[in-house]
Amino acid sequence: MSPSRNPKKVLLIPSAILAMFASIGIHAADDAGTPAGATPPPVATPAPEAAPAKDWSVGLSTDLVSKYVWRGMLQNGDPAVQPSVTLGWKGLSLNVWQSWDTTNYGTKHYPGGANRQGRVEECDYTLGYSRTVLDGKLTLGGGVICYTFPDTYPTTTELYASATVNTFLSPTIAVYRDIDESKGLYITPSISHTITINDKTNVVFKANVGWGDANNNDYYFAGMAKSKDALADYGLSATINYSVTPEFVVSPYVKFSDFIDGDIRDQRKAGGSYDGKSEQVVVGVTAAYTF
């Protein structure tokens, strides 16, 4: 695996719950004891019972992005198409995510590299489990991610764990441990806030920072002044979610990222594919269907 190109964790792992059936109880009025000639009192009809939550879900989505950036690192400076499918069952989820190159970016910026236009640059597999505890106050998650690069870079694997406090700003911390290539540790705390516009639209703002240990930073940022533990990157994003139907959601978004540590920032600026800058702006849109 090239330290300057690596997969994106798609740690997005969705789990949809749809109400499909409702059971309506029908009761006969019992008029025993009602005085003759009196109007029987109305008999309340019980409200429909909520259907039990489904044990399974299927989610399909596709992103179209102006460029592909992972943990602040530019992977492809040209547009990419990124389809995803997630199968969920009782808290378990299996996600398959890909990134397709739309141009020959690799050939343009890496002399001698293969022309990947129209081909899969990356395919990631994530097996995860999440559970809400403490009466809904805390959501815990964990799993394993396998990153693969067809015909290009070595496969690597990360274990991850996350915790989200379900309160204002939804503070979250996620920890990733590479067990193959870098043997590095990457930790990213984040916060987010959702503003509801109407019953079909909301806007989500998110901010995060990323910290890497010496192994992680040495592997991904070779050429730094020295290997060290350091705050690596930070990111800001805004996403508009519009529900065309309860199952179909379209989400345009914009993301900004840059590096915090000076040595890392200088190393990224020196990279030929970065065009002399470390900050990145990504514009994209997601179309997602869940059933």
PyMOL commands that set and color helices and strands:
alter all, ss='L'
color gray80, all
select helices_A, chain A and resi 105-109+214-220+262-270+272-274
alter helices_A, ss='H'
color red, helices_A
select strands_A, chain A and resi 56-65+68-70+73-76+80-89+92-101+120-133+138-148+156-165+172-178+185-196+201-212+230-243+248-259+280-290
alter strands_A, ss='S'
color yellow, strands_A
deselect
rebuild
show_as cartoon
